[in-house]
Amino acid sequence: EGLRPYVETAVSALINCDQLSWAKRLAAGFHLVFPDIRIAEALELVAAGHWFEVERSLLIDENGDPPTTYNVTDLLACLRHQCSERIQPFCNRIEVFARVSQATGKQFTRALAADVHEL
């Protein structure tokens, strides 16, 4: 438990660098659970259009209520308010690329991987 703050910082840095799988491995290696990992996974699923795979307990708004609609923007907002400040850059990036994906018609994963100049 004494290493928890350091591991949490490392996990957050990995999430912000789009290294979610490494963040999960690091946390598992120390037998620790971090809510930001669950939120980051859910953000990626929602942005990719797979909101039905997200744990329902994560899809709550700021008042603790379930969303009234299941569109990407509203669902991302439900998840965004649960992110810690540590992974706000990741949350912002997911939200931006979800909008780019919607505007260009590209799949989210392709928009995320695309060269910014191509978009």
One Martini backbone bead per residue (centre of mass of N, CA, C, O) as a GRO file, in nm:
protein
  119
    1GLU     BB    1   0.052   0.065  -0.014
    2GLY     BB    2   0.301   0.265  -0.026
    3LEU     BB    3   0.300   0.255  -0.359
    4ARG     BB    4   0.031   0.360  -0.473
    5PRO     BB    5   0.093   0.656  -0.568
    6TYR     BB    6   0.305   0.565  -0.779
    7VAL     BB    7   0.130   0.373  -0.941
    8GLU     BB    8  -0.091   0.577  -1.009
    9THR     BB    9   0.092   0.765  -1.170
   10ALA     BB   10   0.179   0.555  -1.379
   11VAL     BB   11  -0.102   0.480  -1.481
   12SER     BB   12  -0.183   0.762  -1.575
   13ALA     BB   13   0.047   0.801  -1.776
   14LEU     BB   14  -0.029   0.560  -1.955
   15ILE     BB   15  -0.309   0.654  -2.030
   16ASN     BB   16  -0.213   0.932  -2.157
   17CYS     BB   17  -0.036   0.734  -2.370
   18ASP     BB   18  -0.218   0.498  -2.474
   19GLN     BB   19  -0.149   0.255  -2.229
   20LEU     BB   20  -0.375   0.060  -2.104
   21SER     BB   21  -0.252  -0.224  -2.093
   22TRP     BB   22  -0.011  -0.141  -1.911
   23ALA     BB   23  -0.177  -0.031  -1.678
   24LYS     BB   24  -0.313  -0.300  -1.610
   25ARG     BB   25  -0.054  -0.461  -1.556
   26LEU     BB   26   0.059  -0.290  -1.329
   27ALA     BB   27  -0.179  -0.314  -1.135
   28ALA     BB   28  -0.179  -0.625  -1.125
   29GLY     BB   29   0.116  -0.659  -1.018
   30PHE     BB   30   0.006  -0.498  -0.739
   31HIS     BB   31  -0.293  -0.558  -0.670
   32LEU     BB   32  -0.454  -0.315  -0.810
   33VAL     BB   33  -0.726  -0.073  -0.810
   34PHE     BB   34  -0.846   0.157  -1.068
   35PRO     BB   35  -1.093   0.358  -1.181
   36ASP     BB   36  -0.951   0.481  -1.436
   37ILE     BB   37  -0.943   0.221  -1.597
   38ARG     BB   38  -1.248   0.180  -1.629
   39ILE     BB   39  -1.303   0.454  -1.759
   40ALA     BB   40  -1.112   0.431  -2.002
   41GLU     BB   41  -1.246   0.182  -2.124
   42ALA     BB   42  -1.527   0.309  -2.153
   43LEU     BB   43  -1.451   0.542  -2.339
   44GLU     BB   44  -1.355   0.368  -2.575
   45LEU     BB   45  -1.618   0.215  -2.621
   46VAL     BB   46  -1.805   0.453  -2.671
   47ALA     BB   47  -1.642   0.590  -2.903
   48ALA     BB   48  -1.672   0.306  -3.075
   49GLY     BB   49  -1.988   0.211  -3.018
   50HIS     BB   50  -1.974   0.009  -2.735
   51TRP     BB   51  -2.180   0.080  -2.491
   52PHE     BB   52  -2.309  -0.211  -2.427
   53GLU     BB   53  -2.023  -0.302  -2.274
   54VAL     BB   54  -2.079  -0.121  -2.044
   55GLU     BB   55  -2.095  -0.067  -1.730
   56ARG     BB   56  -2.378   0.060  -1.590
   57SER     BB   57  -2.253   0.197  -1.328
   58LEU     BB   58  -2.094   0.416  -1.514
   59LEU     BB   59  -2.378   0.527  -1.634
   60ILE     BB   60  -2.362   0.835  -1.492
   61ASP     BB   61  -2.438   1.123  -1.375
   62GLU     BB   62  -2.386   1.385  -1.158
   63ASN     BB   63  -2.664   1.276  -0.999
   64GLY     BB   64  -2.680   0.944  -1.043
   65ASP     BB   65  -2.805   0.912  -1.321
   66PRO     BB   66  -2.917   0.790  -1.589
   67PRO     BB   67  -2.932   0.818  -1.902
   68THR     BB   68  -3.166   0.935  -2.144
   69THR     BB   69  -2.944   0.883  -2.357
   70TYR     BB   70  -2.746   0.687  -2.619
   71ASN     BB   71  -2.524   0.889  -2.691
   72VAL     BB   72  -2.202   0.961  -2.712
   73THR     BB   73  -2.193   1.238  -2.575
   74ASP     BB   74  -2.351   1.162  -2.313
   75LEU     BB   75  -2.173   0.921  -2.228
   76LEU     BB   76  -1.907   1.075  -2.205
   77ALA     BB   77  -2.012   1.268  -1.986
   78CYS     BB   78  -2.065   1.051  -1.772
   79LEU     BB   79  -1.762   0.967  -1.758
   80ARG     BB   80  -1.603   1.234  -1.726
   81HIS     BB   81  -1.699   1.305  -1.425
   82GLN     BB   82  -1.520   1.042  -1.315
   83CYS     BB   83  -1.260   1.155  -1.368
   84SER     BB   84  -0.962   1.222  -1.300
   85GLU     BB   85  -0.722   1.460  -1.326
   86ARG     BB   86  -0.498   1.266  -1.431
   87ILE     BB   87  -0.696   1.184  -1.708
   88GLN     BB   88  -0.792   1.435  -1.874
   89PRO     BB   89  -0.632   1.417  -2.138
   90PHE     BB   90  -0.765   1.154  -2.228
   91CYS     BB   91  -1.058   1.249  -2.224
   92ASN     BB   92  -1.023   1.476  -2.429
   93ARG     BB   93  -0.919   1.302  -2.665
   94ILE     BB   94  -1.162   1.116  -2.692
   95GLU     BB   95  -1.370   1.337  -2.745
   96VAL     BB   96  -1.243   1.455  -3.000
   97PHE     BB   97  -1.230   1.183  -3.169
   98ALA     BB   98  -1.532   1.133  -3.160
   99ARG     BB   99  -1.606   1.387  -3.321
  100VAL     BB  100  -1.437   1.326  -3.568
  101SER     BB  101  -1.574   1.063  -3.636
  102GLN     BB  102  -1.856   1.183  -3.680
  103ALA     BB  103  -1.775   1.406  -3.896
  104THR     BB  104  -1.614   1.190  -4.101
  105GLY     BB  105  -1.700   0.870  -4.066
  106LYS     BB  106  -1.496   0.747  -3.898
  107GLN     BB  107  -1.357   0.540  -3.719
  108PHE     BB  108  -1.233   0.580  -3.417
  109THR     BB  109  -0.964   0.418  -3.446
  110ARG     BB  110  -0.883   0.572  -3.709
  111ALA     BB  111  -0.885   0.858  -3.600
  112LEU     BB  112  -0.676   0.807  -3.373
  113ALA     BB  113  -0.447   0.696  -3.588
  114ALA     BB  114  -0.438   0.941  -3.742
  115ASP     BB  115  -0.320   1.189  -3.906
  116VAL     BB  116  -0.392   1.508  -3.840
  117HIS     BB  117  -0.363   1.608  -4.146
  118GLU     BB  118  -0.595   1.412  -4.257
  119LEU     BB  119  -0.839   1.555  -4.091
   0.00000   0.00000   0.00000
